[in-house]
Amino acid sequence: MIVAPYFTVDLFELKEPHVFSTAASENGGAAKTSVQVLVAVEGCGVVEAQGRDPVTLAKGDAVVVPAAVQDFTVRPQWAVEFLKASLPSGKVPEPAVRL
């Protein structure tokens, strides 16, 4: 959705569980980790990570997944639509702007 030098934002609509990672590969090199911020815009789901309590993600809620949590799953309750914000994995140019 948006990729800028300081953050990226993606929109997800899930009807089935999906596994996410806090690590992103930098041009085939070592992985760089980033905090993940999930903000629900529709529906409801559960964010699960190994060794952690599950957290409900419902419309209007935000869940912050620390970079130390390598993998997490978003399990929709019927369906969930959410924004996921994180740091970019490498150098990214400034986005195009229309005035």
C-alpha positions in Angstrom: 0.0 0.0 0.0 2.7 2.5 1.1 6.4 2.1 1.1 8.5 5.0 2.4 12.1 5.3 3.8 10.8 5.2 7.4 7.8 2.8 7.3 5.7 0.5 5.2 2.0 -0.1 5.4 0.2 -3.1 3.9 -3.6 -3.9 3.9 -4.6 -7.5 4.5 -8.0 -9.2 4.3 -7.9 -12.7 5.7 -10.5 -15.4 5.7 -8.0 -18.1 6.7 -5.1 -18.2 9.2 -1.9 -16.6 7.9 1.7 -16.7 9.3 3.7 -13.5 9.4 7.4 -12.9 10.2 9.0 -9.9 11.8 12.2 -10.6 9.7 12.6 -9.3 6.2 15.5 -10.3 4.0 17.6 -7.4 2.7 18.5 -8.1 -0.9 19.2 -11.8 -0.2 21.4 -10.9 2.8 20.9 -11.2 6.5 17.4 -10.7 7.8 16.5 -7.4 9.6 13.7 -7.5 12.2 11.1 -4.9 12.8 8.2 -4.3 15.1 4.8 -5.0 13.5 1.8 -2.8 14.3 -1.6 -4.3 13.3 -4.7 -2.1 13.2 -8.1 -3.8 12.5 -10.4 -1.9 10.1 -13.1 -4.6 9.7 -14.0 -7.9 11.4 -12.2 -9.7 14.1 -9.3 -12.1 14.6 -6.8 -13.5 17.0 -3.0 -12.8 17.0 -1.0 -15.8 18.2 2.7 -16.3 18.8 4.5 -19.3 20.4 4.9 -18.9 24.1 2.6 -15.9 24.3 -1.1 -15.4 25.2 -3.4 -15.0 22.2 -4.6 -11.4 21.7 -7.9 -10.4 20.1 -7.8 -8.0 17.2 -11.2 -6.4 16.5 -12.3 -3.3 14.5 -10.6 -0.2 16.0 -8.0 -2.2 18.0 -4.3 -2.2 17.5 -1.8 -5.0 18.4 1.9 -4.4 18.6 4.1 -7.4 17.9 7.7 -6.9 19.1 10.6 -7.5 16.7 11.8 -10.2 19.2 8.8 -12.4 18.3 10.0 -13.9 15.0 6.7 -15.5 13.7 3.1 -14.9 14.5 -0.2 -16.0 13.1 -3.4 -14.0 12.5 -6.4 -16.3 12.8 -9.6 -14.6 11.5 -12.9 -15.1 13.2 -14.8 -15.4 9.9 -12.9 -12.5 8.3 -10.6 -9.7 9.4 -9.2 -6.7 7.5 -6.2 -4.9 9.0 -3.3 -2.6 8.3 0.2 -3.9 9.1 2.8 -1.2 9.6 6.6 -1.9 10.0 10.0 -0.6 9.2 11.2 -1.2 5.6 13.7 -4.0 5.1 16.2 -2.0 3.1 16.8 1.4 1.4 13.5 2.7 -0.1 13.1 5.8 -2.2 10.7 8.6 -1.2 7.2 7.9 -2.4 5.8 9.8 -5.4 3.7 12.8 -4.3 1.0 14.6 -6.2 0.2 18.2 -5.2 
